Amino acid sequence: MVLLTMVLTKYAVIDSIFFSNLSFKNYTLIHTTYLGITLTYYQFTLLALSILSITAGGYIINDIFDIEADKINKPLKVILEKSISKKKAWILYYSSTILGLFLGTYLSFTIENSLYSFFFIGTILVLFLYSKYLKKTLIIGNLIVSLLLGLVVLITVIFNEPKAHNSNLLEVISNMATSIRLLLITITYIVFSVLTNLIREIIKDIEDINGDLKIKAKTLPILFGRKRASKVAFFFCAVLLVFLLIILQSLIKEYVLLTYGILFILLPLLYFMYKLWSSQSKKDFSLLSNLMKVIMLFGILSMVLFRLK
């Protein structure tokens, strides 16, 4: 999902906005001249590998700290202490994380933006703190991991936004308008990613309440009960619904995007909310978690439509 988000953000959204009418000889658009795409294919590959390595490290460290809870929540899917020892898991964590940090820092210095390396350092620290402490806290852990998912879109845009060469006022205005459009699209996908993942994280906490009780976590369903936690998730669904309606309203003349949004995102969300209101069992919440993953996937795939316009 992370790799798909990065690839579509760059090659479907950014390229379609900046280079749809591109003259490949001098990177010239109508009224707009660009010095070129910030990242080459090689550099983008480094960025993707860096993010994927850090993400993999996050999953590993999360499994290490969650092993006792996972033995209860998903006993058949536990790998640690069965197929792989804790010691080897720690080695994999350090190897993956250090590789991701090295690649990200190297790329930042290569493109002469060394401050960008703090994105990778900060993400690693936050993932560790999340797995060790914050995951057990009320809503904070859910929000942090959701923001990190939205950060994938932001980092991809920041690293890949073309550098503009402004030779006259018309080009300045054109460049500004294009950048504002990209900013609005970026914010839209970040908000969508954060809200959908936040809802899914709450659903997963409800689903995993038994294992979380053993590790003395203070998640939403543990402190307030499954029913109230599901109503909180429903509230965020309502927020997401209002957000989607606003976005769809703005796409009233973009028939393809509008139709796609209604059929593959809005209607599944309404069905999700309907099922959420009456869900009670672990199986119900497991199905809801998978359904939200499908909604998230369709949201990401909507980026392809920018390429087809």
PyMOL commands that set and color helices and strands:
alter all, ss='L'
color gray80, all
select helices_A, chain A and resi 2-19+41-65+67-73+75-77+86-110+114-132+134-136+140-160+169-207+209-214+220-224+226-250+255-278+282-301+304-308
alter helices_A, ss='H'
color red, helices_A
select strands_A, chain A and resi 28-29+32-36+163-165
alter strands_A, ss='S'
color yellow, strands_A
deselect
rebuild
show_as cartoon
